[in-house]
Amino acid sequence: MMESKQYVVALEISSSKIVGVLGEPRPDGGVDILDIEAERSLNCVRWGCIQNVEETKVRVNRVISRLEERIAPKKITGVYVGVSGRSLHNYFMSISTAFSDERMITEGVVDALKDRYYSEAEVQGGDILEVIPCQYFVDNNEIGNPIGAYGTSIKVQFNGVVAKKTLKMNIDRARDSQYEIKGYVVTALAMGEHILTNEERQLGCMLVDFGAEITTVSIFRRGVLQYLATLPMGSHLITRDLTSLNVLEDAAEEIKKTSGNAIPSDSGRSILVDGVQSTDVQNYVVARCEEIVANINEQIAYSGLSRDKIAAGIVLVGGGSQLNGFNRLVEEMTKLKVRFGSIPASVVLHDRAARGIEYLQVISIVAQAAAMMKPGDNCVQEPVPEEEVKQEDAVEAETDNEPVNEPAEEKPIQLPTEKKKRNDETNNAGFADGDDEQEDDRQHGGKSLIQKWHWLKTKVTDVFKESDDDFAEEENRNNG
């Protein structure tokens, strides 16, 4: 019998599209991407959060069905889902403890401090998605790895990723019963792990995911996340601005992609592009792009880090970052070097996933999901072998042909025998009639319960009547 393959399936639900990816983990830790499928989501997902659950479910199911066609007759039974959205942010907090005497720091000590973060972090109405230790201090001395060190106190600076509770709730509501959610992956963390290099994460790097309706800014340094913020602005704002030129949204989107440029033109000439003047297009595009980049640039100050702490510069991902001149505008306004994100070396794209450069987010999610999977885990169910199906059918047929046990014949209900009365004569007469009744039952197949009840009632009435007559005669004798 051939050993079943291991598959991993990931979903990204964003403001512009719902994307599913089917991958096959490799023994070296990488993953082969077999297929990528997408559906538009502008009408049911806003700012990265699901608004219309039922419509989202329909579109997710269409994505899952097309992925299943790639591996038919196998069925997808589990998925990993990326988590992003407007409410995502980080919450920084230090937790410390002291001991009565010097002792060795163990994993249990650090885990206990992490549990305290979950219970003490003030995130009202929020859901803590991930908690990351950033710095350790043993006896007030910073240390890279505290496990195995000795001291009388330890302090850990934790960075938690927080979002509204409804974010995951609506994702689960949009899940079909045919598959389960095997895990949630914070998209920004997955991209930081697989899009950024180890050197960038260590030196300090800002990862900017410029999407349709939101822009996620995450800063990594010393190998871990230091800051995370989500800005409620994306490239769709530029599209909406262009509709002011009396064009429909679809046409405005096309004009933005083909003629828009984030860097202002010095030519001063204006040409007609799809019925609108090119200078008008540039004015709208440049103004909005400068506003978005100014907000991105401001996140460095909000993070509490100086620019020299972001020595590796900025990495751009997301569909909005593909706008002409956007990377140069970011470089000019931030004074940091900028590069575009690329597909990780550990990921191999196959034929039907050739467009993978457009989907770095979901590719990072599936790469992280593959790393999370344990031996034996699978997101796909193998079809039942034909031999087993035949055996099951045979067992069912044999069960159907088994004789059905008929219910036992009900015995006639026996009425309680009449108690003996004081009058022997009356008693004997009653039993005589009862014997006749039993004989009549034997001849006519037994009487009904109602008939027997009327017979018993008549007999009881006669007994009481005769007793009353005896009492009257006795009373007359006494009075005489």
C-alpha positions in Angstrom: 0.0 0.0 0.0 1.4 3.4 -1.0 2.1 5.9 1.7 -0.4 8.9 1.5 1.1 12.2 0.7 1.1 15.1 3.2 -0.7 18.3 2.0 -1.0 21.7 3.5 -3.8 24.2 2.6 -3.8 27.9 3.6 -6.3 30.7 3.1 -5.9 34.5 3.1 -9.0 36.6 3.4 -8.1 40.1 2.5 -10.0 43.2 1.4 -9.5 42.6 -2.3 -9.5 38.9 -2.7 -9.8 35.5 -1.0 -6.9 33.3 -1.9 -6.3 29.6 -1.3 -3.1 27.7 -1.8 -2.4 24.0 -1.9 1.1 22.9 -1.0 3.1 19.8 -0.4 5.7 20.0 2.4 9.2 18.7 1.7 11.5 16.8 4.0 14.0 19.7 3.9 11.5 22.1 5.5 10.4 23.8 2.3 7.1 23.5 0.5 6.0 22.9 -3.1 3.1 25.1 -4.2 0.8 23.0 -6.4 -2.0 25.5 -7.0 -3.3 29.0 -6.1 -6.9 30.0 -6.5 -8.6 33.3 -5.8 -12.0 35.0 -5.6 -12.7 38.8 -5.4 -13.9 39.9 -1.9 -14.5 43.7 -2.1 -18.2 43.4 -1.3 -17.9 41.1 1.7 -14.6 42.0 3.3 -13.7 45.5 4.5 -10.4 46.6 5.9 -9.3 43.0 6.1 -12.3 42.0 8.3 -15.2 39.8 7.2 -18.4 41.9 7.0 -20.8 39.5 5.2 -20.2 36.0 6.6 -22.5 34.1 4.3 -21.2 35.6 1.1 -17.6 35.0 2.3 -18.5 31.4 3.0 -19.7 31.0 -0.6 -16.5 32.4 -2.1 -14.3 30.4 0.2 -16.1 27.2 -0.8 -15.5 28.0 -4.4 -11.8 28.4 -3.8 -11.7 25.1 -1.8 -13.6 23.3 -4.6 -11.1 24.5 -7.3 -8.1 23.4 -5.1 -9.7 20.0 -4.7 -9.9 19.6 -8.5 -6.1 19.6 -8.5 -6.0 16.5 -6.2 -9.3 14.8 -7.0 -10.7 12.5 -5.8 -9.0 13.6 -2.5 -10.9 16.0 -0.3 -9.7 19.0 1.7 -10.5 18.5 5.4 -8.4 21.2 7.1 -7.0 24.7 6.4 -4.7 27.2 8.0 -6.0 30.8 7.9 -4.0 34.0 7.9 -5.0 36.7 10.3 -4.7 40.4 9.4 -7.0 43.4 9.4 -7.5 46.9 10.6 -7.7 46.0 14.3 -4.3 44.3 14.4 -1.7 45.9 16.6 1.0 45.1 19.1 0.9 45.5 22.9 4.3 45.7 24.7 4.5 44.7 28.4 7.3 43.7 30.8 6.7 40.8 33.3 9.1 40.1 36.1 9.5 37.8 39.2 12.0 37.5 42.0 13.1 34.4 44.0 13.9 33.9 47.6 17.3 32.6 46.7 19.5 32.1 43.6 18.1 29.4 41.3 18.3 28.2 37.7 16.0 29.7 35.1 14.0 27.0 33.4 11.5 27.0 30.6 8.7 26.6 33.2 9.7 29.9 34.7 9.5 31.7 31.3 6.2 30.0 30.5 4.7 31.1 33.8 5.7 34.7 33.0 4.1 34.3 29.5 0.9 33.1 31.1 0.9 36.2 33.3 1.0 38.3 30.2 -2.2 36.7 28.9 -4.0 37.3 32.2 -2.6 40.8 33.0 -2.4 42.5 29.6 -5.1 45.2 29.3 -6.7 44.4 26.0 -10.3 45.2 26.5 -12.4 43.5 23.9 -9.3 42.2 22.3 -8.0 38.7 21.4 -4.3 38.0 22.0 -3.2 36.1 18.9 0.5 35.7 19.6 2.9 36.5 22.4 6.6 37.0 21.5 9.4 37.4 24.1 11.7 40.3 22.9 14.3 40.7 25.7 15.4 38.9 28.8 17.0 40.3 31.9 18.5 38.1 34.7 19.4 40.1 37.8 19.0 43.3 35.6 21.6 42.1 33.1 20.4 41.6 29.6 20.9 38.0 28.3 20.2 36.4 25.0 18.9 33.1 26.3 18.0 32.8 30.0 17.3 29.1 30.0 20.1 27.5 32.2 21.2 30.8 33.7 21.2 31.3 37.5 19.8 34.4 39.3 17.5 35.8 41.9 15.2 37.6 39.5 14.1 37.6 35.8 12.3 40.1 33.7 11.0 39.4 30.2 9.7 42.1 27.8 6.8 40.5 25.8 5.3 41.8 22.6 1.8 40.6 22.0 -0.2 40.7 18.7 -3.8 41.8 19.5 -7.0 42.0 17.4 -10.7 42.3 18.0 -12.4 39.1 19.1 -14.8 39.3 16.1 -11.9 38.9 13.7 -11.4 35.2 14.4 -15.1 34.7 15.3 -16.2 35.7 11.8 -13.5 33.6 10.1 -14.8 30.6 12.0 -18.4 31.5 11.1 -17.4 31.6 7.4 -16.0 28.0 7.7 -17.9 25.2 6.0 -18.5 22.0 8.0 -16.5 20.0 5.4 -13.2 21.2 6.8 -11.8 22.4 10.1 -9.5 25.4 10.9 -6.3 23.7 11.9 -4.6 26.9 13.0 -4.4 30.7 12.7 -1.3 32.3 11.4 -0.6 36.0 11.9 0.2 37.1 8.4 2.7 39.8 9.3 4.7 37.4 11.4 4.7 34.8 8.7 6.0 37.3 6.1 8.6 38.5 8.6 9.8 34.9 8.9 9.8 33.9 5.2 10.1 37.2 3.2 12.7 38.9 5.3 16.2 37.5 5.5 17.8 36.6 8.9 20.2 39.6 8.5 17.3 42.0 7.9 15.5 40.7 11.0 18.6 41.1 13.1 19.8 44.5 11.9 16.3 46.1 11.9 13.8 46.1 9.0 10.4 47.6 8.3 8.0 45.4 6.4 5.3 47.3 4.6 2.2 45.4 3.3 0.4 47.9 1.1 -2.9 46.4 0.3 -6.3 47.4 -1.1 -7.8 49.0 2.0 -5.2 48.6 4.8 -1.5 49.0 5.1 0.3 46.8 7.7 3.6 48.1 9.1 5.7 45.7 11.1 9.2 46.4 12.4 11.6 43.6 13.2 14.9 43.8 15.1 17.1 41.4 17.0 15.3 38.6 15.1 11.8 39.4 16.6 8.8 41.6 16.1 9.3 45.0 17.8 6.3 46.9 16.5 3.1 46.3 14.5 0.4 48.7 13.4 -2.4 48.6 10.8 -3.3 51.8 8.9 -6.9 52.1 7.5 -5.7 53.3 4.1 -4.7 51.4 1.0 -4.5 51.6 -2.8 -8.2 51.5 -3.2 -8.4 55.0 -1.9 -6.5 56.1 -5.0 -9.0 54.3 -7.2 -11.9 56.0 -5.4 -10.2 59.4 -5.9 -10.0 58.8 -9.6 -13.7 58.2 -9.9 -14.0 61.9 -9.2 -13.0 62.3 -12.9 -16.4 60.9 -13.9 -15.3 57.4 -14.6 -16.6 54.1 -13.1 -14.6 52.3 -10.5 -13.4 49.5 -12.8 -12.2 52.1 -15.3 -10.5 54.1 -12.5 -8.7 51.0 -11.3 -7.4 50.3 -14.8 -6.3 54.0 -15.2 -4.4 53.8 -11.9 -2.5 50.7 -12.9 -1.6 51.8 -16.5 -1.2 55.5 -16.1 -0.8 56.3 -12.4 2.6 57.3 -11.0 3.5 58.1 -7.4 6.3 60.4 -8.6 5.1 63.8 -10.0 6.0 64.4 -13.6 8.1 67.4 -14.6 7.0 67.5 -18.2 4.0 69.7 -17.7 2.3 68.1 -20.7 -1.2 66.6 -20.5 -2.5 63.9 -22.7 -6.0 62.3 -22.9 -6.0 58.8 -21.2 -9.3 56.9 -21.4 -11.2 60.1 -21.6 -9.4 61.9 -18.8 -6.4 64.2 -18.7 -3.1 62.6 -17.5 -2.3 65.7 -15.4 -5.6 65.2 -13.5 -4.7 61.5 -12.9 -1.3 62.4 -11.6 -2.5 65.1 -9.2 -4.9 62.6 -7.5 -2.4 59.7 -7.5 0.6 61.7 -6.2 -1.5 63.5 -3.4 -2.9 60.2 -2.0 0.4 58.3 -2.3 2.3 61.1 -0.4 -0.3 61.0 2.4 0.0 57.2 2.7 3.8 57.2 2.7 3.8 60.0 5.3 1.8 57.8 7.6 4.1 54.9 7.0 7.1 57.1 7.8 5.5 58.2 11.0 5.4 54.6 12.3 9.1 54.7 12.9 8.7 57.4 15.6 5.7 55.6 17.1 7.7 52.5 17.5 10.2 54.3 19.7 13.1 53.2 17.5 15.5 55.6 15.8 16.2 55.4 12.1 19.6 54.0 12.6 18.0 51.0 14.3 16.3 50.1 11.0 19.6 49.6 9.2 18.3 47.0 6.7 15.7 49.5 5.4 12.2 48.8 4.1 10.7 45.7 2.3 7.5 46.3 0.2 4.8 43.7 -0.4 1.2 43.9 -1.5 -0.6 44.8 -4.7 -0.6 48.5 -3.9 3.2 48.5 -3.8 3.3 47.7 -7.5 2.0 51.1 -8.4 4.5 52.9 -10.7 7.0 54.9 -8.7 5.7 54.0 -5.3 9.0 52.4 -4.1 10.9 55.5 -5.2 8.5 57.7 -3.3 8.9 55.6 -0.1 12.7 55.8 -0.5 12.7 59.6 -0.9 10.3 60.3 2.0 11.8 57.9 4.5 15.5 58.2 3.6 15.8 54.5 3.9 16.8 51.9 1.2 13.8 50.0 -0.2 13.4 46.7 -1.9 10.4 44.6 -3.1 9.7 41.3 -1.3 10.2 38.1 -3.3 9.3 34.5 -3.1 11.3 32.6 -0.4 14.0 30.2 -1.6 12.3 27.4 0.4 9.1 27.7 -1.7 8.9 26.1 -5.2 6.0 27.2 -7.5 4.6 24.6 -9.9 2.6 25.2 -13.2 -0.8 26.3 -11.9 0.9 28.6 -9.2 3.0 30.5 -11.7 1.4 33.8 -10.6 2.8 33.4 -7.1 4.6 36.7 -7.0 1.2 38.4 -6.6 0.4 36.3 -3.5 3.4 36.6 -1.2 1.1 36.9 1.8 -0.7 33.5 1.4 2.6 31.9 0.3 4.1 33.0 3.6 1.1 31.6 5.4 1.3 28.2 3.8 5.1 28.1 4.4 4.5 28.9 8.1 1.7 26.3 8.3 4.0 23.7 6.8 6.5 24.4 9.5 3.8 24.1 12.2 2.5 20.7 11.0 3.6 17.6 12.9 4.4 14.2 11.3 1.2 12.6 10.4 -0.8 15.8 10.1 -2.6 16.4 6.9 -5.1 18.9 5.4 -6.3 16.4 2.8 -8.2 13.1 3.2 -7.4 10.2 1.0 -10.3 8.5 -0.8 -11.5 5.2 0.7 -10.0 2.3 -1.2 -12.5 0.4 -3.5 -11.9 -2.9 -1.6 -13.0 -1.2 1.7 -16.1 0.3 0.1 -17.1 -3.2 -1.2 -16.5 -4.7 2.2 -18.7 -2.0 3.8 -21.4 -2.5 1.2 -21.3 -6.3 1.9 -21.6 -5.8 5.6 -24.6 -3.4 5.0 -26.2 -5.9 2.7 -25.7 -8.7 5.2 -27.3 -6.6 7.9 -30.3 -5.8 5.7 -30.9 -9.5 5.0 -30.9 -10.6 8.7 -34.3 -11.8 9.9 -36.1 -9.2 11.9 -37.1 -10.4 15.4 -40.9 -10.2 15.6 -42.2 -8.8 18.9 -43.5 -11.5 21.3 -47.2 -12.1 21.3 -48.9 -10.1 24.0 -50.6 -12.1 26.7 -54.2 -11.3 27.6 -54.4 -8.9 30.6 -55.5 -10.8 33.7 -58.0 -8.9 35.9 -57.3 -9.2 39.6 -59.3 -12.0 41.3 -62.1 -10.9 43.5 -61.4 -10.9 47.2 -63.3 -13.3 49.4 -66.5 -11.9 50.8 -68.0 -12.8 54.2 -71.0 -14.4 52.6 -69.9 -17.9 51.4 -72.9 -18.2 49.2 -72.4 -15.0 47.4 -68.7 -15.9 47.1 -69.4 -19.2 45.6 -71.9 -17.8 43.2 -69.4 -15.2 42.0 -66.7 -17.8 41.4 -69.2 -20.0 39.5 -70.0 -17.1 37.2 -66.3 -16.5 36.8 -65.8 -20.1 35.8 -68.5 -19.7 33.2 -67.0 -16.5 32.0 -63.6 -18.2 31.6 -65.2 -21.0 29.7 -66.9 -18.5 27.5 -63.6 -16.8 26.9 -62.1 -20.1 25.8 -64.9 -20.6 23.4 -64.9 -17.1 21.9 -61.2 -16.4 21.9 -61.3 -14.2 25.0 -63.2 -11.1 25.8 -62.0 -7.5 25.5 -60.8 -5.6 28.5 -63.9 -3.3 28.4 -66.2 -6.3 28.5 -64.3 -7.8 31.5 -64.4 -4.4 33.2 -68.3 -4.2 32.9 -68.6 -7.8 34.2 -66.4 -7.0 37.2 -68.4 -3.8 37.9 -71.7 -5.7 37.8 -70.4 -8.4 40.2 -69.1 -5.9 42.7 -72.4 -4.0 42.6 -74.4 -7.2 43.3 -72.1 -8.1 46.2 -72.7 -4.7 47.8 -76.5 -4.9 47.1 -76.8 -8.3 48.8 -74.7 -7.1 51.7 -77.2 -4.2 52.1 -80.2 -6.6 52.1 -78.6 -8.7 54.8 -78.0 -5.6 56.8 -81.7 -4.5 56.4 -82.9 -8.0 57.5 -80.7 -7.9 60.5 -81.9 -4.5 61.5 -85.6 -5.5 61.2 -85.0 -8.5 63.5 -83.4 -6.2 66.1 -86.3 -3.7 65.9 -88.9 -6.5 66.1 
